[in-house]
Amino acid sequence: MDLVINGIKQMVVTGRVRPGDRLPTEMELAASLSVSRGSVREAMKILSAFGIVDIIRGDGTYVATSMRKTFFGPLFFSLIASKGDAERLVELREMVELGIVRIIARNASEEDLREIERHYEALRHQIEGGERNPKTLAACDIAFHRALGRATKNELIERIYGFLIEYFAHAIEKVHEDETSRLAALRLHGELAAALHARDARRAEEAIESYDRGWVRLLVAPRNQTEQHS
């Protein structure tokens, strides 16, 4: 399946296919890449879920044309095809978020800042009210981060950040499975919201750095423990 995703990636990057172009059939791709048709089919499902291709029943599979789906082109493919080194992904997220909070401090309207606070309060209300469903809490958490993206007033940054947050969605659920990490996340969300409300970029950066160090412990440490016991 990875071979298929990388093959499509190369077709796009090299310009062999462009947005709106029809891709070869499953049989043609399977033959050219020396893989099974089942592998091609599974790869297309993943690419469709990420908005890279449009599958039209009875017609074929096309490279997506809308900016909503293809703005992040090759990097979409890179993150999907690489199984993602956790520590490097956390570093990527930290780099993006540090830039985002600086831009928010500079560009956000008062209403944008109030929206960020509203989403923080919604998360706080759920946690302090006794909600323990990780999916419910993760949805509130993700909504908070989407508000950060909108507050940059930069559509490209919003879209890129939105993709990163979706990529971390499963890990965000894991945060909310454990009470200690759930409360730590709530505290850091609160610190970030307060710093942005004051337009204090330095304080906001410190909150991001603390939060992302927690991500490294959450995502990397379990993997290292697994490797040690394997």
C-alpha positions as CSV (number, residue, x, y, z in Angstrom):
1,M,0.0,0.0,0.0
2,D,2.9,2.4,0.8
3,L,4.3,1.7,-2.6
4,V,1.0,2.8,-4.2
5,I,0.9,6.0,-2.2
6,N,4.5,6.8,-3.0
7,G,3.8,6.0,-6.7
8,I,0.9,8.4,-6.8
9,K,3.0,11.0,-5.0
10,Q,5.7,10.8,-7.6
11,M,3.1,11.2,-10.4
12,V,1.8,14.4,-8.8
13,V,5.2,15.8,-7.8
14,T,6.7,15.2,-11.3
15,G,3.7,16.6,-13.1
16,R,2.7,13.4,-14.8
17,V,-0.8,14.0,-13.4
18,R,-2.4,17.3,-12.3
19,P,-5.5,18.3,-10.4
20,G,-8.5,17.1,-12.3
21,D,-6.6,14.4,-14.2
22,R,-8.0,10.9,-14.2
23,L,-5.6,8.3,-12.6
24,P,-4.9,4.9,-14.3
25,T,-7.3,2.1,-13.4
26,E,-6.7,-0.2,-10.5
27,M,-5.5,-2.9,-12.9
28,E,-3.1,-0.5,-14.6
29,L,-1.6,0.8,-11.3
30,A,-1.3,-2.7,-9.9
31,A,0.6,-3.8,-13.0
32,S,2.9,-0.8,-13.2
33,L,3.7,-0.9,-9.5
34,S,3.8,-4.7,-9.2
35,V,1.3,-4.8,-6.4
36,S,-2.1,-6.4,-5.9
37,R,-5.3,-4.7,-6.9
38,G,-6.3,-5.0,-3.2
39,S,-3.3,-2.8,-2.3
40,V,-4.3,-0.2,-4.9
41,R,-7.9,-0.2,-3.6
42,E,-6.8,0.3,0.1
43,A,-4.4,3.0,-0.9
44,M,-7.1,4.9,-2.8
45,K,-9.4,4.8,0.2
46,I,-6.7,6.4,2.3
47,L,-6.0,9.1,-0.3
48,S,-9.7,9.7,-0.7
49,A,-10.1,10.1,3.0
50,F,-7.4,12.7,3.0
51,G,-8.9,14.5,0.1
52,I,-6.1,13.8,-2.3
53,V,-8.2,12.0,-4.9
54,D,-11.9,11.9,-5.8
55,I,-13.4,8.5,-6.4
56,I,-16.4,8.7,-8.8
57,R,-18.3,5.5,-9.0
58,G,-18.7,4.2,-12.5
59,D,-16.2,6.7,-13.8
60,G,-12.8,6.5,-12.2
61,T,-10.4,8.1,-9.7
62,Y,-9.3,11.7,-10.2
63,V,-6.7,13.9,-8.6
64,A,-8.7,16.4,-6.5
65,T,-9.1,19.9,-7.9
66,S,-10.2,22.1,-5.0
67,M,-7.8,24.0,-2.8
68,R,-9.6,22.6,0.2
69,K,-8.2,19.2,-0.7
70,T,-4.9,19.7,-2.5
71,F,-3.4,22.8,-1.0
72,F,-0.8,20.8,0.9
73,G,-0.1,18.4,-1.9
74,P,3.3,16.7,-1.6
75,L,3.5,17.0,2.2
76,F,0.1,15.3,2.6
77,F,1.7,12.4,0.7
78,S,4.9,12.5,2.7
79,L,3.1,12.4,6.1
80,I,0.8,9.6,5.0
81,A,3.4,7.5,3.3
82,S,6.1,7.8,6.0
83,K,4.7,6.1,9.0
84,G,5.6,9.2,10.8
85,D,8.4,9.4,13.3
86,A,6.6,10.6,16.4
87,E,9.3,12.9,17.7
88,R,9.7,14.6,14.3
89,L,6.0,15.0,14.0
90,V,5.9,16.7,17.4
91,E,8.8,19.0,16.3
92,L,6.8,19.9,13.2
93,R,3.7,20.6,15.3
94,E,5.7,22.7,17.7
95,M,7.3,24.8,14.9
96,V,3.9,25.5,13.4
97,E,2.3,26.3,16.7
98,L,5.1,28.7,17.8
99,G,4.6,30.6,14.6
100,I,0.8,30.5,15.0
101,V,0.8,32.1,18.4
102,R,3.0,34.9,17.3
103,I,0.7,35.6,14.3
104,I,-2.4,35.5,16.5
105,A,-0.9,38.0,19.0
106,R,-0.3,40.3,16.0
107,N,-3.3,39.7,13.8
108,A,-6.3,38.3,15.8
109,S,-9.4,40.4,16.4
110,E,-10.9,40.7,19.8
111,E,-13.7,38.4,18.6
112,D,-11.1,35.8,17.5
113,L,-9.6,35.9,21.0
114,R,-13.0,35.5,22.6
115,E,-13.7,32.5,20.4
116,I,-10.5,30.9,21.6
117,E,-11.5,31.5,25.2
118,R,-15.0,30.1,24.5
119,H,-13.6,26.9,23.2
120,Y,-11.3,26.6,26.2
121,E,-14.2,27.2,28.6
122,A,-16.2,24.5,26.7
123,L,-13.3,22.0,27.3
124,R,-13.0,23.1,30.9
125,H,-16.8,22.8,31.5
126,Q,-16.7,19.2,30.1
127,I,-13.8,18.1,32.2
128,E,-14.8,19.7,35.4
129,G,-18.4,18.5,34.8
130,G,-17.2,14.9,34.9
131,E,-17.1,14.1,31.2
132,R,-14.7,11.2,30.7
133,N,-15.4,10.1,27.1
134,P,-12.1,10.6,25.3
135,K,-13.9,11.2,21.9
136,T,-16.1,13.9,23.4
137,L,-13.2,15.7,25.1
138,A,-11.0,15.3,22.0
139,A,-13.7,17.0,19.9
140,C,-13.6,20.0,22.3
141,D,-9.8,20.0,22.2
142,I,-9.7,20.0,18.4
143,A,-12.3,22.7,18.2
144,F,-10.0,24.9,20.4
145,H,-7.1,24.3,18.1
146,R,-9.2,25.0,15.0
147,A,-10.1,28.4,16.6
148,L,-6.3,29.1,16.9
149,G,-5.9,28.4,13.1
150,R,-8.8,30.8,12.2
151,A,-7.4,33.5,14.5
152,T,-4.2,33.7,12.3
153,K,-6.4,35.3,9.6
154,N,-4.3,33.3,7.1
155,E,-6.1,30.7,5.2
156,L,-3.0,28.7,4.2
157,I,-1.8,28.5,7.8
158,E,-5.3,27.6,9.0
159,R,-5.5,24.7,6.5
160,I,-2.0,23.4,7.2
161,Y,-2.6,23.5,11.0
162,G,-6.0,21.9,10.6
163,F,-4.4,19.0,8.8
164,L,-1.8,18.6,11.5
165,I,-4.4,18.6,14.2
166,E,-6.4,16.0,12.4
167,Y,-3.3,13.9,12.1
168,F,-2.9,14.1,15.9
169,A,-6.6,13.4,16.6
170,H,-6.1,9.8,17.8
171,A,-3.2,10.9,20.1
172,I,-5.4,13.7,21.4
173,E,-8.0,11.1,22.4
174,K,-5.2,9.3,24.3
175,V,-4.4,12.4,26.2
176,H,-8.0,12.5,27.5
177,E,-8.0,8.8,28.5
178,D,-5.8,9.6,31.5
179,E,-6.8,12.0,34.2
180,T,-3.3,13.4,34.9
181,S,-2.6,14.2,31.2
182,R,-6.2,15.4,30.8
183,L,-5.8,17.9,33.6
184,A,-2.4,19.0,32.5
185,A,-3.7,19.6,28.9
186,L,-6.6,21.7,30.4
187,R,-4.1,23.8,32.4
188,L,-1.9,24.4,29.4
189,H,-4.9,25.3,27.2
190,G,-5.9,27.8,29.8
191,E,-2.4,29.3,30.0
192,L,-2.3,29.6,26.2
193,A,-5.8,31.2,26.0
194,A,-4.9,33.7,28.8
195,A,-1.5,34.6,27.1
196,L,-3.2,35.2,23.8
197,H,-6.0,37.3,25.4
198,A,-3.2,39.5,26.7
199,R,-1.4,39.3,23.3
200,D,1.6,38.1,25.2
201,A,3.4,36.1,22.5
202,R,6.3,35.1,24.8
203,R,3.9,33.5,27.4
204,A,2.0,31.8,24.6
205,E,5.2,30.3,23.3
206,E,6.1,29.0,26.7
207,A,2.7,27.3,27.0
208,I,3.2,25.7,23.5
209,E,6.7,24.5,24.4
210,S,5.5,22.9,27.7
211,Y,2.6,21.3,25.9
212,D,4.6,19.9,23.1
213,R,7.2,18.5,25.5
214,G,4.3,16.5,26.9
215,W,3.5,15.2,23.5
216,V,7.0,13.8,23.2
217,R,6.6,12.0,26.5
218,L,3.2,10.7,25.4
219,L,4.1,9.5,21.9
220,V,7.8,8.7,22.0
221,A,8.2,7.1,25.5
222,P,5.7,4.3,25.0
223,R,7.3,3.5,21.6
224,N,10.7,3.3,23.2
225,Q,9.4,1.0,26.0
226,T,7.9,-1.3,23.4
227,E,11.2,-1.5,21.6
228,Q,13.0,-2.3,24.8
229,H,10.7,-5.2,25.5
230,S,10.6,-6.6,22.0
